[in-house]
Amino acid sequence: MAHEKKEDIISDLEQDYIILPKTHSSMYLMHKYWARKPANIVSSYINRYCPLNGIVLDPFLGSGVTVLESIFAGRKAIGIDINPMSQFICKNSGIRVDLKKMQDCFTFLQTQIVENSSLYHDLFQFNCPICGQSAILTHLIRKNDGLEKVDEIEEVRYQCSKCKEIIVNSSQNTSYLEKTFTTILEREKFAQNLINTKRINPPLFNFKYTNEVPFLQLRHNLRSNNGLDMLFSKRNLVFLTYLRDLIINLPTPFTDLSEIFMFVFSSAIGQASKMVWVIDKRNGKKLKKKQVGSWTHHFFWDPSSYFEVNPWNCFCERFKKILRGKNDSNQRNLQSSLKFSLADSFSTLSVETPVFLLNISSSSLPIPDASIDFIFTDPPYGDSIQYGELSSLWGAWLNMNMEKFISQIEAEEIVINSKQGKKIDFYQDRLTQVFSEMHRVLKPERFMIITFHNTSLKIRNALISSVVNSSFLLKQILFQLPPRVSIKSMLHYNGSPIGDYYIRFQKPKNHEDYLTQRENSQKKFSDEQIINKISTCIQKILFHRGEPTSFIWISNLIDEFLFEQGLFPMANLEKFMELVKKLPIFSINEENIWWFADKSMVKNCEIALTEKITHFLKKMDFTSFKKSGKSSKKQEIFNLIYQHFRGVYTPDKFLVNQLIEGIN
């Protein structure tokens, strides 16, 4: 049958397929970063496209997932990023650490702070107004007025050695309410005095560019009062400075652990700031006890109501998570043929030093021509995440050279940013420079995978055009499901799919192949021709799937067909899709399910995708999954289905789940 022959010719080398993402391991939960891709997906591409002992390059290093997964898969790796925090996070995530010594160092800090430090006691310890025993302030809920005066206290939480957790808030009418609030305010005056008299010197940094223009990603009062100190209560500002100085000046037995403890420190900063918002409702219902939020946004903000969390408790919690993460990375180093160890140049990359990290622009690299086996990268998303701005908070606390930091970001970071005067033309031009450099260093006929979160069509087209303009051949466009998805969440307001694109490019063996593709992609068509070509693309999708199909999946799959028709990338696709909807050839219901209006066309379609998957499942030997738990068993079945039904045959996750439940 036609559909069986079509499936038979789909080989591993022709098409990638959806891989269900796994949750991050503890190694990737040590330090906050944005848009971190699932490690199991990254690893899968590395194992498939880079030979053992080959070299993988990531020109937009980010948090280092590509580099880490490459090393632990037995490949050497190079990571480049203009943001110095990328090298810091990647290095400290992968480097091997003596966990016993790390625990001893933490114990030393704990002794200095909790047992010996009068400063910690002066800031956070007081006598419980109920029993008179020693108590430690753990949380405050405060009302932010946006001014430099002390924010109004709404609630106090403290841990008493006798009474355990006590909550005192302004709605209560208790004899110890006023005494508690008065004591807290006295502690804050003490902290302010330490700053005023220069006995404690917090980092001085304003969230501004060199031309004094405030950062783009500032919200509320920070737009006018944009000093770093505005993000912290005076008490937390003082204690964090004190803790940082203790770490920087660790005694001789622990000096080699100073950087990993600064890694712990920077990971705790966000939770010790005013950006920790108050959660007072869940599922529309008011909570009896307000819950602690976190810094989840892609901007700096000072919410009107926030938690001030005890910063030592924040540090302790992060230490526990990082200790687990370092145990994970130590184990992976132990199990890998290569260990995470840094080279100081491309020429010194070796089995002993297989990692090369650079804090420069990827538009000009100290790497020889045709020396890289595989490139996997997650480029910046236009204007959606300002990595440099957001990382400056960590950089300032880590005593980085912030003048250099900001100058580098201004000059070289590839983003769209109105405050820097960077528009989409800058974004596309700089990406083209980077991908031209990728073309130079990649070996002929080798592959590059770029992945990005679905964003505006304008930015998506700028990104893909920059690669195509750099002499790469476009080979496949794959839409990857997000880790957790519902029918409702799969659509943006404009009907475009939520998820990630994984696009495979190849460096051609000769330039003639590229010129042929380029010539096909630059043909000019009339509006009528474009409408007909898009219609043809959708007909092909429906023909192969053999059943009514949601527009979600049409939009996921259409790019590759558009490319075949010389219409990709296409900036005004949405406009033409509205015109295609009006063609009499299609029947579209209220739920945006597309099918053929003409029954004679239905007869020529392949067997329905649902029927194919059902047949595949019935032939599957489920006894081989007996040792697996229910969830892991289903995961294995999902993966087998997505390996078999790929490309235009990629099934909807909800359909697959229903079929598995029905058969198993």
C-alpha positions as CSV (number, residue, x, y, z in Angstrom):
1,M,0.0,0.0,0.0
2,A,1.1,3.6,-0.6
3,H,1.2,4.5,3.0
4,E,3.3,1.5,3.9
5,K,5.9,2.3,1.2
6,K,6.1,5.9,2.3
7,E,6.8,4.8,5.9
8,D,9.4,2.3,4.8
9,I,11.6,4.9,3.2
10,I,11.8,7.1,6.3
11,S,15.3,6.3,7.7
12,D,17.1,7.6,10.8
13,L,19.4,9.6,8.6
14,E,16.5,11.4,6.9
15,Q,14.4,12.6,9.7
16,D,14.7,13.5,13.4
17,Y,11.7,12.9,15.6
18,I,10.0,14.2,18.7
19,I,11.7,13.2,21.9
20,L,9.6,13.5,25.1
21,P,11.6,15.9,27.3
22,K,12.6,14.7,30.8
23,T,12.7,16.9,33.8
24,H,16.0,18.5,34.7
25,S,18.4,16.4,36.8
26,S,19.8,18.0,40.0
27,M,22.9,19.1,38.0
28,Y,20.7,21.5,36.0
29,L,18.8,22.8,39.0
30,M,21.7,24.3,40.8
31,H,21.6,27.8,39.4
32,K,18.9,29.8,37.7
33,Y,19.2,30.5,34.0
34,W,16.7,31.2,31.3
35,A,15.3,28.9,28.5
36,R,17.4,25.9,29.5
37,K,16.7,23.1,27.0
38,P,15.9,19.5,28.2
39,A,19.2,17.7,28.6
40,N,18.0,14.4,27.3
41,I,17.0,16.0,24.0
42,V,20.3,17.8,23.6
43,S,22.2,14.6,24.4
44,S,20.2,12.7,21.8
45,Y,21.2,15.1,19.0
46,I,24.9,15.0,20.1
47,N,25.0,11.2,20.1
48,R,23.4,11.1,16.7
49,Y,25.3,13.8,14.8
50,C,28.8,14.0,16.4
51,P,31.2,11.0,16.3
52,L,32.8,9.8,19.5
53,N,35.8,11.9,20.4
54,G,34.6,14.6,17.9
55,I,34.2,18.3,18.8
56,V,30.8,20.0,19.5
57,L,30.5,23.7,19.4
58,D,27.8,25.9,21.0
59,P,28.2,29.6,20.0
60,F,25.5,30.7,22.4
61,L,26.6,28.8,25.5
62,G,23.9,29.9,27.9
63,S,23.9,27.8,31.0
64,G,26.1,25.1,29.3
65,V,23.8,22.2,28.7
66,T,25.3,21.5,25.3
67,V,28.9,21.5,26.6
68,L,28.0,19.4,29.7
69,E,26.1,16.8,27.7
70,S,28.9,16.6,25.1
71,I,31.6,15.9,27.6
72,F,29.5,13.3,29.4
73,A,28.8,11.7,26.0
74,G,32.5,11.4,25.2
75,R,32.8,14.4,22.9
76,K,35.1,17.4,23.3
77,A,33.2,20.7,23.6
78,I,33.6,24.4,23.0
79,G,31.2,27.0,24.5
80,I,31.2,30.6,23.6
81,D,29.1,33.4,25.1
82,I,29.5,37.2,25.4
83,N,27.9,36.9,28.9
84,P,30.5,36.0,31.5
85,M,27.9,34.4,33.7
86,S,27.6,31.6,31.1
87,Q,31.2,30.5,31.7
88,F,30.8,30.8,35.4
89,I,27.6,28.7,35.5
90,C,28.8,26.1,33.0
91,K,32.2,25.6,34.8
92,N,30.8,25.3,38.3
93,S,28.1,22.9,37.1
94,G,30.5,20.5,35.5
95,I,33.7,20.7,37.5
96,R,34.4,17.9,39.9
97,V,34.3,18.9,43.6
98,D,35.3,17.2,46.8
99,L,31.9,16.9,48.5
100,K,33.3,16.1,51.9
101,K,35.5,19.2,51.8
102,M,32.6,21.2,50.5
103,Q,30.4,20.1,53.5
104,D,33.3,20.9,55.9
105,C,33.5,24.4,54.4
106,F,29.8,24.9,54.8
107,T,30.1,23.9,58.5
108,F,32.9,26.4,58.9
109,L,30.7,29.2,57.5
110,Q,27.8,28.1,59.6
111,T,30.0,28.2,62.7
112,Q,31.2,31.7,61.8
113,I,27.7,33.0,61.1
114,V,25.3,31.3,63.4
115,E,27.5,30.5,66.4
116,N,30.1,33.2,66.4
117,S,28.6,36.1,64.4
118,S,27.2,38.9,66.5
119,L,26.1,40.6,63.2
120,Y,23.8,37.7,62.3
121,H,22.3,37.8,65.8
122,D,22.0,41.6,65.7
123,L,20.1,41.5,62.4
124,F,17.9,38.4,62.8
125,Q,17.8,37.2,66.4
126,F,15.5,38.5,69.1
127,N,13.6,37.3,72.2
128,C,10.3,35.7,71.5
129,P,7.6,38.0,72.9
130,I,5.5,35.0,73.9
131,C,8.0,32.9,75.9
132,G,11.1,35.1,76.0
133,Q,13.3,32.4,74.5
134,S,15.7,33.0,71.6
135,A,14.0,33.4,68.2
136,I,15.2,33.9,64.6
137,L,13.4,36.0,62.1
138,T,12.6,33.9,59.0
139,H,10.2,35.9,56.9
140,L,8.6,39.4,56.6
141,I,5.8,40.3,54.4
142,R,6.2,44.0,53.5
143,K,4.3,46.7,51.6
144,N,6.5,48.4,49.1
145,D,5.9,52.2,48.6
146,G,8.7,52.6,46.1
147,L,10.6,55.1,48.3
148,E,13.9,54.7,50.1
149,K,12.2,54.7,53.5
150,V,11.6,51.5,55.4
151,D,8.7,49.5,53.8
152,E,5.7,48.9,56.0
153,I,5.6,45.5,57.8
154,E,2.4,43.4,57.2
155,E,3.5,40.1,58.7
156,V,6.4,38.7,60.8
157,R,7.4,35.0,60.9
158,Y,10.0,33.8,63.3
159,Q,11.2,30.4,64.5
160,C,11.3,30.2,68.3
161,S,13.4,27.6,70.1
162,K,10.4,26.8,72.3
163,C,7.2,28.0,70.4
164,K,8.4,26.8,67.0
165,E,7.0,28.9,64.1
166,I,5.1,32.0,65.1
167,I,3.3,34.3,62.7
168,V,2.4,37.8,63.7
169,N,0.5,40.1,61.3
170,S,-1.0,43.5,61.4
171,S,-4.6,42.2,61.5
172,Q,-4.0,40.6,64.9
173,N,-4.8,42.4,68.1
174,T,-2.2,40.9,70.4
175,S,-0.2,42.3,73.3
176,Y,3.2,41.4,71.6
177,L,2.3,42.8,68.1
178,E,3.7,46.3,68.6
179,K,6.8,44.9,70.5
180,T,7.6,42.5,67.6
181,F,7.3,45.2,64.9
182,T,9.3,47.7,67.0
183,T,12.1,45.2,67.5
184,I,12.3,44.5,63.7
185,L,12.5,48.2,62.9
186,E,15.3,48.7,65.4
187,R,17.2,45.9,63.6
188,E,16.7,47.7,60.3
189,K,18.0,51.1,61.7
190,F,21.1,49.1,62.8
191,A,21.6,47.7,59.3
192,Q,21.2,51.2,57.7
193,N,23.8,52.6,60.1
194,L,26.3,50.0,59.1
195,I,25.9,51.1,55.5
196,N,26.0,54.8,56.3
197,T,29.2,54.5,58.4
198,K,30.9,52.3,55.7
199,R,31.4,49.4,58.1
200,I,29.6,47.3,55.4
201,N,30.1,48.1,51.7
202,P,27.4,46.5,49.5
203,P,28.0,46.4,45.7
204,L,27.4,49.8,44.0
205,F,25.7,49.3,40.7
206,N,22.9,50.9,38.8
207,F,20.8,49.0,36.2
208,K,21.9,51.4,33.5
209,Y,23.9,51.4,30.3
210,T,27.0,53.5,29.8
211,N,24.9,56.4,28.4
212,E,23.0,56.4,31.7
213,V,19.8,55.0,30.1
214,P,18.0,52.6,32.5
215,F,17.8,48.9,31.4
216,L,14.9,47.8,29.3
217,Q,13.8,45.1,31.7
218,L,13.0,47.2,34.8
219,R,9.5,47.4,36.2
220,H,7.5,49.7,38.6
221,N,9.7,52.0,40.8
222,L,12.9,50.5,39.6
223,R,12.6,52.5,36.4
224,S,13.3,55.7,38.3
225,N,15.2,54.3,41.3
226,N,17.4,51.7,39.6
227,G,20.2,51.1,42.1
228,L,20.9,47.4,42.9
229,D,20.3,48.3,46.6
230,M,16.6,49.0,45.8
231,L,16.1,45.3,45.2
232,F,17.0,44.4,48.8
233,S,16.0,45.3,52.3
234,K,18.8,47.0,54.2
235,R,19.0,44.0,56.5
236,N,19.5,41.5,53.7
237,L,21.8,43.9,51.8
238,V,24.1,44.1,54.9
239,F,24.1,40.3,55.6
240,L,24.6,39.3,51.9
241,T,27.6,41.6,51.8
242,Y,29.0,40.1,55.0
243,L,28.4,36.6,53.7
244,R,30.1,37.3,50.4
245,D,33.2,38.7,52.1
246,L,33.4,35.6,54.3
247,I,33.4,33.4,51.2
248,I,35.9,35.5,49.3
249,N,38.3,35.4,52.3
250,L,37.9,31.7,53.2
251,P,40.9,30.4,55.2
252,T,43.7,28.4,53.6
253,P,42.1,24.9,53.9
254,F,39.1,26.1,51.8
255,T,40.5,28.7,49.5
256,D,40.1,26.4,46.5
257,L,36.4,26.2,47.2
258,S,35.8,30.0,47.1
259,E,34.4,29.9,43.6
260,I,32.0,27.1,44.1
261,F,30.7,28.8,47.2
262,M,30.3,32.0,45.2
263,F,28.2,29.8,42.9
264,V,26.0,28.9,45.8
265,F,25.9,32.5,46.9
266,S,24.8,33.9,43.5
267,S,22.2,31.2,43.1
268,A,20.6,32.4,46.4
269,I,20.6,36.1,45.7
270,G,17.2,36.1,43.9
271,Q,15.4,34.5,46.7
272,A,16.9,37.0,49.2
273,S,15.6,40.0,47.2
274,K,12.4,41.9,47.1
275,M,11.4,40.1,43.9
276,V,10.0,37.3,46.0
277,W,6.3,38.0,45.6
278,V,3.5,37.0,47.9
279,I,1.1,34.2,46.8
280,D,-2.2,34.6,48.6
281,K,-4.4,32.6,46.2
282,R,-4.3,29.1,44.6
283,N,-6.8,28.2,41.9
284,G,-8.8,31.3,42.7
285,K,-9.1,30.4,46.4
286,K,-7.6,32.5,49.2
287,L,-4.9,30.8,51.2
288,K,-5.0,30.6,55.0
289,K,-1.2,31.0,55.0
290,K,0.4,33.2,52.3
291,Q,3.1,31.4,50.3
292,V,6.5,32.5,49.2
293,G,7.0,33.1,45.5
294,S,10.3,33.5,43.6
295,W,12.0,35.4,40.9
296,T,10.2,33.8,37.9
297,H,10.0,36.8,35.6
298,H,12.4,38.0,32.8
299,F,12.8,41.4,34.4
300,F,13.7,43.1,37.7
301,W,10.7,44.3,39.7
302,D,9.7,45.4,43.1
303,P,6.2,44.1,43.8
304,S,3.8,46.2,45.9
305,S,3.8,43.3,48.4
306,Y,6.8,41.0,48.9
307,F,8.5,38.6,51.1
308,E,11.8,39.4,52.8
309,V,13.3,36.0,53.4
310,N,16.1,35.3,55.8
311,P,19.2,35.3,53.4
312,W,21.1,32.7,55.5
313,N,18.2,30.3,55.2
314,C,18.2,31.0,51.4
315,F,21.9,30.2,51.2
316,C,21.4,27.0,53.2
317,E,18.6,25.8,51.0
318,R,20.7,26.5,47.9
319,F,23.7,24.7,49.4
320,K,21.6,21.6,49.8
321,K,20.5,21.7,46.2
322,I,23.9,22.4,44.9
323,L,25.4,19.6,47.0
324,R,22.9,17.3,45.3
325,G,23.8,18.8,41.9
326,K,27.5,18.4,42.4
327,N,27.0,14.8,43.5
328,D,25.2,14.3,40.2
329,S,27.9,15.9,38.1
330,N,30.6,14.1,40.0
331,Q,28.9,10.8,39.2
332,R,28.6,11.7,35.5
333,N,32.3,12.7,35.5
334,L,33.1,9.3,37.0
335,Q,31.0,7.4,34.5
336,S,32.2,9.3,31.4
337,S,35.3,8.6,29.4
338,L,36.0,12.3,29.4
339,K,36.1,14.5,32.6
340,F,35.1,18.1,32.8
341,S,38.5,19.9,32.7
342,L,39.3,23.2,31.0
343,A,41.6,23.8,28.1
344,D,43.1,27.3,27.6
345,S,42.9,27.2,23.8
346,F,41.6,25.2,20.8
347,S,45.1,23.7,20.3
348,T,45.2,22.3,23.9
349,L,41.8,20.5,23.6
350,S,42.5,16.9,24.5
351,V,41.2,13.9,26.4
352,E,42.7,15.4,29.5
353,T,41.3,18.9,28.9
354,P,38.2,18.5,26.7
355,V,36.4,21.8,27.5
356,F,37.2,25.2,26.0
357,L,35.1,28.1,27.2
358,L,35.4,31.6,25.9
359,N,33.8,34.9,26.9
360,I,33.8,36.6,23.4
361,S,31.5,37.2,20.5
362,S,31.0,34.2,18.3
363,S,31.3,36.4,15.1
364,S,35.1,35.8,15.1
365,L,36.6,32.7,16.8
366,P,40.1,31.4,17.4
367,I,39.1,28.1,15.8
368,P,40.6,26.6,12.6
369,D,38.6,26.2,9.4
370,A,36.6,23.0,9.1
371,S,37.6,21.7,12.5
372,I,34.2,21.2,14.2
373,D,32.1,18.0,13.9
374,F,28.7,19.3,15.1
375,I,27.1,22.5,16.2
376,F,24.1,22.6,18.6
377,T,22.9,25.9,19.8
378,D,19.9,27.8,21.2
379,P,20.3,31.4,19.9
380,P,18.8,34.5,21.6
381,Y,15.1,35.1,21.1
382,G,15.0,38.6,19.8
383,D,13.6,40.8,22.5
384,S,12.0,38.2,24.7
385,I,15.0,37.6,27.1
386,Q,17.6,40.2,27.9
387,Y,20.3,37.8,29.2
388,G,22.9,40.5,29.8
389,E,20.6,42.8,31.8
390,L,19.3,40.0,33.9
391,S,22.8,38.5,34.6
392,S,24.1,41.9,35.8
393,L,22.6,41.3,39.2
394,W,24.8,38.2,39.7
395,G,27.8,39.9,38.1
396,A,27.7,42.9,40.5
397,W,27.5,40.6,43.5
398,L,30.3,38.5,42.2
399,N,32.6,41.5,42.0
400,M,32.9,41.3,38.2
401,N,34.2,44.3,36.3
402,M,30.8,45.8,35.6
403,E,32.0,48.5,33.4
404,K,33.5,45.9,31.1
405,F,30.4,43.7,31.6
406,I,28.0,46.3,30.4
407,S,30.2,47.6,27.6
408,Q,30.5,44.0,26.2
409,I,26.7,43.5,26.4
410,E,26.0,46.9,24.7
411,A,28.5,46.2,21.9
412,E,28.1,42.5,21.2
413,E,25.0,40.9,22.7
414,I,22.6,39.8,19.9
415,V,19.2,41.0,21.1
416,I,16.5,43.4,20.1
417,N,16.6,46.2,22.7
418,S,15.2,49.7,22.2
419,K,17.2,51.1,25.1
420,Q,20.4,50.0,23.3
421,G,19.1,51.1,19.9
422,K,19.2,47.5,18.6
423,K,16.5,46.8,16.1
424,I,15.6,43.7,14.2
425,D,18.1,44.6,11.4
426,F,20.9,44.6,14.0
427,Y,19.7,41.2,15.3
428,Q,19.6,39.6,11.9
429,D,22.9,41.1,10.7
430,R,24.8,40.0,13.8
431,L,23.3,36.5,13.7
432,T,24.4,36.3,10.0
433,Q,27.9,37.1,11.1
434,V,27.8,34.4,13.7
435,F,26.4,31.7,11.5
436,S,28.8,32.6,8.7
437,E,31.6,31.9,11.2
438,M,29.8,28.6,12.1
439,H,29.9,27.8,8.4
440,R,33.7,28.4,8.3
441,V,34.6,26.2,11.3
442,L,32.2,23.3,10.6
443,K,33.4,20.4,8.6
444,P,31.8,19.9,5.1
445,E,28.6,17.8,5.1
446,R,28.4,18.0,8.9
447,F,25.3,19.3,10.7
448,M,24.1,22.2,12.8
449,I,21.0,22.1,14.9
450,I,19.5,25.4,16.0
451,T,16.6,25.3,18.5
452,F,14.5,28.2,19.7
453,H,11.2,28.8,21.5
454,N,8.4,29.8,19.2
455,T,8.2,33.5,19.1
456,S,6.8,36.1,16.6
457,L,7.0,35.1,13.0
458,K,9.0,38.3,12.3
459,I,11.8,37.2,14.7
460,R,11.6,33.6,13.7
461,N,12.1,34.5,10.0
462,A,15.0,36.8,10.9
463,L,16.7,34.0,12.8
464,I,16.2,31.4,10.1
465,S,17.1,33.8,7.3
466,S,20.4,34.6,9.0
467,V,21.3,30.9,8.8
468,V,20.2,30.4,5.2
469,N,22.1,33.5,4.2
470,S,25.2,32.0,5.7
471,S,25.4,29.3,3.0
472,F,23.8,26.5,5.0
473,L,21.4,24.0,3.5
474,L,18.1,23.6,5.4
475,K,17.4,19.9,5.9
476,Q,14.6,19.5,8.4
477,I,12.2,21.5,10.6
478,L,10.9,19.7,13.7
479,F,8.4,21.0,16.2
480,Q,9.2,19.7,19.6
481,L,6.5,19.3,22.3
482,P,7.0,21.2,25.5
483,P,7.6,19.2,28.8
484,R,4.1,19.8,30.1
485,V,1.3,20.6,27.7
486,S,-2.5,20.9,27.6
487,I,-4.8,21.5,24.7
488,K,-5.5,25.0,26.0
489,S,-1.9,25.9,26.6
490,M,-0.7,24.8,23.2
491,L,-1.9,27.9,21.5
492,H,-0.8,31.5,21.9
493,Y,-3.4,34.2,21.5
494,N,-2.7,34.3,17.8
495,G,-3.1,30.6,17.3
496,S,0.6,29.8,16.9
497,P,1.9,26.7,18.6
498,I,3.8,26.8,21.9
499,G,6.9,24.7,22.0
500,D,10.4,24.6,20.5
501,Y,11.6,24.3,16.9
502,Y,14.6,22.1,16.2
503,I,15.9,23.0,12.7
504,R,18.7,20.9,11.1
505,F,21.1,22.6,8.7
506,Q,24.0,21.1,6.8
507,K,27.2,22.6,5.5
508,P,27.2,21.6,1.8
509,K,30.0,19.7,0.2
510,N,30.2,22.3,-2.5
511,H,28.8,25.8,-3.0
512,E,26.7,24.7,-6.0
513,D,24.3,22.8,-3.8
514,Y,23.7,25.9,-1.7
515,L,23.2,28.1,-4.8
516,T,20.6,25.7,-6.1
517,Q,18.7,25.8,-2.8
518,R,19.1,29.6,-2.6
519,E,17.8,30.1,-6.1
520,N,14.7,28.1,-5.3
521,S,14.0,30.0,-2.1
522,Q,14.3,33.4,-3.7
523,K,11.7,32.9,-6.5
524,K,9.0,35.6,-6.6
525,F,5.4,34.6,-6.6
526,S,2.1,36.4,-7.1
527,D,-0.4,36.4,-4.2
528,E,-2.5,33.9,-6.1
529,Q,0.5,31.6,-6.6
530,I,1.4,31.8,-2.8
531,I,-2.2,31.0,-1.8
532,N,-2.2,28.0,-4.1
533,K,1.2,26.8,-2.9
534,I,0.1,27.1,0.8
535,S,-3.1,25.2,-0.1
536,T,-1.0,22.5,-1.7
537,C,1.2,22.2,1.4
538,I,-1.9,21.8,3.7
539,Q,-3.4,19.2,1.3
540,K,-0.2,17.2,1.5
541,I,-0.3,17.2,5.3
542,L,-3.9,16.1,5.3
543,F,-3.3,13.5,2.6
544,H,-0.5,11.8,4.5
545,R,-2.3,12.0,7.9
546,G,-5.5,10.7,6.3
547,E,-7.8,12.2,8.9
548,P,-9.2,15.6,10.1
549,T,-6.3,17.5,11.6
550,S,-6.1,20.3,14.1
551,F,-4.6,23.6,12.9
552,I,-2.1,23.2,15.7
553,W,-0.5,20.4,13.8
554,I,-0.8,22.0,10.4
555,S,1.0,25.0,11.8
556,N,3.6,22.7,13.4
557,L,4.3,20.8,10.2
558,I,3.8,23.3,7.4
559,D,7.2,25.0,7.4
560,E,9.0,22.1,5.8
561,F,6.4,21.9,3.0
562,L,6.6,25.6,2.5
563,F,10.4,25.3,2.2
564,E,9.9,22.7,-0.6
565,Q,7.7,25.2,-2.4
566,G,10.2,28.1,-2.1
567,L,8.1,29.9,0.5
568,F,10.2,29.6,3.7
569,P,11.0,31.6,5.6
570,M,7.9,33.6,5.0
571,A,7.2,36.7,7.1
572,N,3.5,37.3,6.2
573,L,2.3,33.7,6.5
574,E,-0.6,34.6,8.8
575,K,-2.1,36.9,6.2
576,F,-2.1,34.3,3.5
577,M,-3.4,31.6,5.9
578,E,-6.5,33.7,6.4
579,L,-7.1,33.7,2.7
580,V,-6.4,30.0,2.4
581,K,-9.1,29.3,5.0
582,K,-11.7,30.7,2.6
583,L,-10.9,28.2,-0.2
584,P,-13.8,25.8,-0.9
585,I,-11.4,22.8,-0.9
586,F,-11.2,22.8,2.9
587,S,-13.8,22.1,5.6
588,I,-13.0,23.8,8.9
589,N,-15.1,23.5,12.0
590,E,-15.4,25.7,15.0
591,E,-12.5,24.0,16.8
592,N,-10.2,24.7,13.9
593,I,-10.1,21.1,12.7
594,W,-9.2,21.0,9.0
595,W,-10.4,18.3,6.5
596,F,-11.2,18.0,2.8
597,A,-14.7,19.3,1.8
598,D,-14.7,17.0,-1.3
599,K,-15.3,13.4,-0.4
600,S,-13.6,12.2,-3.6
601,M,-10.3,13.7,-2.3
602,V,-10.8,11.8,1.0
603,K,-10.8,8.5,-0.9
604,N,-7.3,9.1,-2.2
605,C,-5.8,9.8,1.3
606,E,-3.5,7.4,3.1
607,I,-5.0,5.2,5.9
608,A,-5.9,7.4,8.9
609,L,-3.0,8.1,11.3
610,T,-5.1,7.0,14.2
611,E,-5.6,3.6,12.5
612,K,-1.9,3.3,11.8
613,I,-0.9,3.9,15.4
614,T,-3.6,1.5,16.7
615,H,-2.2,-1.2,14.4
616,F,1.4,-0.4,15.5
617,L,0.4,-0.7,19.2
618,K,-1.5,-4.0,18.7
619,K,1.7,-5.5,17.3
620,M,3.8,-4.2,20.2
621,D,5.1,-6.7,22.8
622,F,4.0,-5.1,26.0
623,T,5.6,-7.9,28.1
624,S,9.0,-6.2,27.4
625,F,7.9,-3.3,29.6
626,K,6.9,-5.4,32.6
627,K,9.8,-4.3,34.7
628,S,9.0,-0.6,34.1
629,G,6.7,1.4,36.3
630,K,3.5,2.7,34.8
631,S,4.8,6.2,34.0
632,S,8.2,5.0,32.7
633,K,6.5,2.3,30.6
634,K,4.2,4.9,29.0
635,Q,7.3,7.1,28.3
636,E,9.0,4.2,26.5
637,I,5.9,3.5,24.4
638,F,5.6,7.2,23.5
639,N,9.2,7.3,22.4
640,L,8.8,4.3,20.2
641,I,5.8,5.8,18.6
642,Y,7.5,9.1,17.9
643,Q,10.5,7.2,16.5
644,H,8.3,5.3,14.1
645,F,5.7,8.1,13.2
646,R,7.8,11.1,12.4
647,G,7.8,14.1,10.2
648,V,4.3,14.6,8.7
649,Y,3.1,11.5,10.5
650,T,4.0,12.9,14.0
651,P,0.9,12.2,16.1
652,D,-0.8,14.4,18.7
653,K,0.3,13.6,22.2
654,F,-3.3,13.4,23.5
655,L,-4.3,11.0,20.7
656,V,-1.3,8.8,21.5
657,N,-2.2,8.8,25.2
658,Q,-5.8,7.8,24.5
659,L,-4.8,4.9,22.2
660,I,-2.2,3.6,24.8
661,E,-4.8,3.7,27.5
662,G,-7.4,2.0,25.3
663,I,-5.1,-0.9,24.2
664,N,-3.0,-1.4,27.4
